[in-house]
Amino acid sequence: MMKIYNKLIELQYLLLYFYTKFKNNKMKNYITEFIGTFFLVLTIGLTGDPIAIGTMLMVMVYMGGHISGAHYNPAVSIAMIIRGILSVKEAVKYILFQIAGAILAAFLVNSLLSVQESYKIMKVVADVNDVGYSPLQILLIETIFTFALVLVILNVATNPKTEGNSYYGLAIGFTIMAAAFAGGAISGGAYNPAVGIGPAVASLSNDYFPDLWYYLVGPIAGAVLATYIYKLTTD
């Protein structure tokens, strides 16, 4: 009996040790980024519905905002570097976990849906010939609406004048919902490099990769521009 008691005490100290290490380091941030991006991409893949996507982003922002800042988007993490909130080293880790969450979600979508359904729904990285829009039009949509998204995030979630507000999740969710309705038919409505990378990797096909650059260049350009406009208009 005493041996069992001693083992339980040892287990308690071991669990306490790992809890303390976990609580005091940034791993909780990275896990939160992984979870939030996972559910965002999963919702995109299973529904393709702007209302569902915006709602999921909203609730995930409320879930993780107080832990990691709830970026769930490499473009947002890059904006936070410029804003001075994240170091480059931290941002790289955020982005790696975001991409990992997106890839896992895309693989799950492909396993849940038929080949035809998953190929159609998860092809967020739209083929230019299929959608009938020029590369410039697709790039412009991705840039403009990521600009809007990041500008909203910076103002409602990082500005001292709006600190402690309760509407930041609603504002961010509604922005992506409106952007998906407005630009989804033209570009696929990614506004997030992880949303492009996840399906591309999970497809196990080369069909996605030629057009993937739209969903890297457009969102990053929009995020950088939004950050400098934010600095110009608020600092």
DARA-V150645 format. One record per pair of residues at least 12 apart in sequence whose C-alpha atoms are under 8 Angstrom apart, sorted by the first residue. I is the first residue (numbers start at 1). GAP is how many residues later the second one is. If there is no record, write none. Layout:
I:GAP + I:GAP
This chain:
28:39 + 28:40 + 29:38 + 29:39 + 29:65 + 30:38 + 30:63 + 30:64 + 30:67 + 31:66 + 32:32 + 32:35 + 32:36 + 32:38 + 33:31 + 33:35 + 33:37 + 33:38 + 33:39 + 33:61 + 33:64 + 33:65 + 33:68 + 34:38 + 34:63 + 34:64 + 34:65 + 34:66 + 34:67 + 34:68 + 35:66 + 36:21 + 36:24 + 36:25 + 36:28 + 36:34 + 36:36 + 36:65 + 37:35 + 37:36 + 37:61 + 37:62 + 37:64 + 37:65 + 37:157 + 38:60 + 38:63 + 38:64 + 38:65 + 38:66 + 38:67 + 39:17 + 39:21 + 39:66 + 40:13 + 40:16 + 40:17 + 40:32 + 41:61 + 41:64 + 41:65 + 41:154 + 41:157 + 42:60 + 42:63 + 42:64 + 42:66 + 42:67 + 43:13 + 44:78 + 45:61 + 45:64 + 45:73 + 45:76 + 45:77 + 46:63 + 46:75 + 47:74 + 48:73 + 50:126 + 50:127 + 50:128 + 50:130 + 50:131 + 51:126 + 53:120 + 53:123 + 53:124 + 54:118 + 54:119 + 54:120 + 54:121 + 54:122 + 54:123 + 55:118 + 55:119 + 55:122 + 56:117 + 57:112 + 57:115 + 57:116 + 58:111 + 58:112 + 58:114 + 58:115 + 58:116 + 59:110 + 61:108 + 62:107 + 72:26 + 73:22 + 73:25 + 73:119 + 73:120 + 73:121 + 74:20 + 74:21 + 74:24 + 74:118 + 74:119 + 74:120 + 74:146 + 75:117 + 75:118 + 75:144 + 75:145 + 75:148 + 76:74 + 76:147 + 77:14 + 77:17 + 77:18 + 78:13 + 78:142 + 78:145 + 78:146 + 79:71 + 79:144 + 79:145 + 79:147 + 79:148 + 82:142 + 82:145 + 83:144 + 98:96 + 99:95 + 99:98 + 99:99 + 100:98 + 101:97 + 102:92 + 102:93 + 102:95 + 102:96 + 102:97 + 103:94 + 103:95 + 103:96 + 103:98 + 103:99 + 104:94 + 104:98 + 105:93 + 106:16 + 106:92 + 106:93 + 106:96 + 107:92 + 107:95 + 107:96 + 109:13 + 110:92 + 110:93 + 119:84 + 122:77 + 123:65 + 123:76 + 123:77 + 123:85 + 124:63 + 124:64 + 124:65 + 124:66 + 124:71 + 124:72 + 124:75 + 125:62 + 125:63 + 125:65 + 125:71 + 125:74 + 125:75 + 125:83 + 125:86 + 125:87 + 125:89 + 125:90 + 126:61 + 126:62 + 126:82 + 126:85 + 127:81 + 127:84 + 128:83 + 131:54 + 131:55 + 133:53 + 135:79 + 137:49 + 137:50 + 138:48 + 138:49 + 138:76 + 139:48 + 139:75 + 139:76 + 139:78 + 139:79 + 140:78 + 141:42 + 141:45 + 141:46 + 141:48 + 141:77 + 142:41 + 142:45 + 142:47 + 142:48 + 142:49 + 142:72 + 142:73 + 142:76 + 142:77 + 142:80 + 143:48 + 143:74 + 143:75 + 143:76 + 143:77 + 143:78 + 143:79 + 143:80 + 144:78 + 145:34 + 145:38 + 145:46 + 145:77 + 146:45 + 146:46 + 146:72 + 146:73 + 146:74 + 146:76 + 146:77 + 147:72 + 147:74 + 147:75 + 147:76 + 147:77 + 147:78 + 147:79 + 148:27 + 148:74 + 148:78 + 149:23 + 149:26 + 149:27 + 150:72 + 150:73 + 150:76 + 150:77 + 151:72 + 151:75 + 151:76 + 151:78 + 151:79 + 152:19 + 152:20 + 152:23 + 153:15 + 153:19 + 154:73 + 154:76 + 155:75 + 156:12 + 156:15 + 190:25 + 191:24 + 191:27 + 191:28 + 192:23 + 192:24 + 192:27 + 193:22 + 193:23 + 193:26 + 193:27 + 196:16 + 196:19 + 196:20 + 197:15 + 200:12
